[in-house]
């Protein structure tokens, strides 16, 4: 495995491999890697000749600069994990390498990017599209891999690829959870031992709501989730939306769509955690 920090060096290395007919898989990450990322990399390794993993904390997608400063950075540990997973290249550029000048491009995919995270984190998805589009242009991958934990992000990236257009396949990969159900997240590292226990209420409530929803209306199920989080120690609900899995628009009845997903964001202390659950697919 090779660690590369400049765009030029990465392009030169990949051009050689591309001319040999090699397929290239890309796994974009912001580092602080865990087993969820490892699952993406292992799938990319299984489905491509060459795998590139980007390890870059992208400043343009943080609407809270304090959150950016606190985001964990663990490049040495990341490289050890990625080598064990079989990655070929780790691309870990500086901010100046990626953004020698401010990126003024504006990406708009309403209504996908105006609800949920788009509503509560203005500018976030524009920053996501800025960095992901740059990575697609730099790497020119055959396939790119994203986790379904960031469900809204995945839908927006698929739309960006359709509209840009990029010639690649977007591969969505299932949420990876701890044995007790907590969705893996780089932000989990910021949880205290007590908060780690409190955060379990998020996934447990979502799992319970699937069973609850089988005998209750969608509105009742939404209220069930909101009430459970409101009553939980140490948790503060930012939003829980039940949406069509393709359009991300709110649904009000189970019959409204064949693909229904519940998306939740909860603060556990200062740590903002997201999760989702599929009710119908």
QUIVEN-V942650 format. One record per residue. N is the residue number from 1. RES is the residue in one letter. SS is DSSP state (@ for helix, = for strand, . for the rest). NEAR is the number of other ideal C-beta (glycine too) atoms within 12 Angstrom. Layout:
BEGIN
n=<N:N>
res=<RES:RES>
ss=<SS:SS>
near=<NEAR:NEAR>
END
This chain:
BEGIN
n=<1:2:3:4:5:6:7:8:9:10:11:12:13:14:15:16:17:18:19:20:21:22:23:24:25:26:27:28:29:30:31:32:33:34:35:36:37:38:39:40:41:42:43:44:45:46:47:48:49:50:51:52:53:54:55:56:57:58:59:60:61:62:63:64:65:66:67:68:69:70:71:72:73:74:75:76:77:78:79:80:81:82:83:84:85:86:87:88:89:90:91:92:93:94:95:96:97:98:99:100:101:102:103:104:105:106:107:108:109:110:111:112:113:114:115:116:117:118:119:120:121:122:123:124:125:126:127:128:129:130:131:132:133:134:135:136:137:138:139:140:141:142:143:144:145:146:147:148:149:150:151:152:153:154:155:156:157:158:159:160:161:162:163:164:165:166:167:168:169:170:171:172:173:174:175:176:177:178:179:180:181:182:183:184:185:186:187:188:189:190:191:192:193:194:195:196:197:198:199:200:201:202:203:204:205:206:207:208:209:210:211:212:213:214:215:216:217:218:219:220:221:222:223:224:225:226:227:228:229:230:231:232:233:234:235:236:237:238:239:240:241:242:243:244:245:246:247:248:249:250:251:252:253:254:255:256:257:258:259:260:261:262:263:264:265:266:267:268:269:270:271:272:273:274:275:276:277:278:279:280:281>
res=<X:X:X:X:X:X:X:X:X:X:X:X:X:X:X:X:X:X:X:X:X:X:X:X:X:X:X:X:X:X:X:X:X:X:X:X:X:X:X:X:X:X:X:X:X:X:X:X:X:X:X:X:X:X:X:X:X:X:X:X:X:X:X:X:X:X:X:X:X:X:X:X:X:X:X:X:X:X:X:X:X:X:X:X:X:X:X:X:X:X:X:X:X:X:X:X:X:X:X:X:X:X:X:X:X:X:X:X:X:X:X:X:X:X:X:X:X:X:X:X:X:X:X:X:X:X:X:X:X:X:X:X:X:X:X:X:X:X:X:X:X:X:X:X:X:X:X:X:X:X:X:X:X:X:X:X:X:X:X:X:X:X:X:X:X:X:X:X:X:X:X:X:X:X:X:X:X:X:X:X:X:X:X:X:X:X:X:X:X:X:X:X:X:X:X:X:X:X:X:X:X:X:X:X:X:X:X:X:X:X:X:X:X:X:X:X:X:X:X:X:X:X:X:X:X:X:X:X:X:X:X:X:X:X:X:X:X:X:X:X:X:X:X:X:X:X:X:X:X:X:X:X:X:X:X:X:X:X:X:X:X:X:X:X:X:X:X:X:X:X:X:X:X:X:X:X:X:X:X:X:X>
ss=<.:=:=:=:.:.:@:@:@:@:@:@:@:@:@:@:@:@:@:.:.:.:.:=:=:=:=:=:=:.:.:.:.:.:@:@:@:@:@:@:@:@:@:@:@:@:@:.:.:=:=:=:=:=:=:.:.:.:@:@:@:.:.:.:@:@:@:@:@:@:.:.:.:.:@:@:@:@:@:@:@:@:@:@:@:.:.:.:=:=:=:.:.:.:@:@:@:@:.:.:.:.:.:.:.:.:.:.:.:.:.:.:.:.:.:.:@:@:@:@:.:.:.:@:@:@:@:@:@:@:@:@:@:@:@:@:@:@:@:.:.:.:=:=:=:=:=:.:.:.:@:@:@:@:@:@:@:@:@:@:@:@:@:@:.:.:.:.:=:=:=:=:=:.:.:.:=:.:.:.:.:.:=:.:.:@:@:@:@:@:.:.:@:@:@:@:@:@:@:@:@:@:@:@:@:@:@:@:@:@:@:@:@:.:.:.:.:@:@:@:@:@:@:@:@:@:@:@:@:@:@:.:.:.:=:=:=:=:=:=:=:=:=:=:.:.:.:.:.:=:.:.:.:@:@:@:.:.:.:=:=:=:=:=:=:=:=:=:.:.:=:=:=:=:=:=:=:=:=:=:.>
near=<25:23:26:29:22:19:28:15:20:38:22:17:27:35:18:15:27:22:12:13:11:22:27:42:41:43:49:47:44:38:31:27:40:32:24:34:39:31:29:43:43:26:28:40:30:19:25:35:22:34:41:48:47:46:39:40:31:32:27:31:35:25:22:20:13:11:23:20:13:20:27:26:22:23:27:17:22:35:26:17:31:38:23:18:32:24:40:32:40:37:44:35:32:18:21:14:21:33:21:13:10:13:24:10:20:16:31:18:28:18:22:34:33:23:28:34:36:33:24:26:28:16:26:34:41:31:36:38:36:30:36:45:33:34:39:31:23:33:40:29:41:29:34:43:44:42:40:34:38:40:39:43:37:36:37:38:40:31:29:34:27:17:16:21:13:27:16:31:24:33:30:28:30:23:32:28:29:23:10:17:21:33:37:34:37:34:33:34:22:23:29:16:10:14:28:24:20:29:41:32:33:48:38:28:36:40:29:24:36:27:16:24:30:16:12:20:19:31:18:20:33:34:21:29:42:27:20:27:37:18:16:25:17:27:36:26:31:25:30:34:34:42:36:32:31:22:25:37:25:25:30:19:20:25:12:21:24:15:21:34:38:43:45:42:37:40:28:34:21:17:30:35:39:41:46:44:39:27:33:25:19>
END
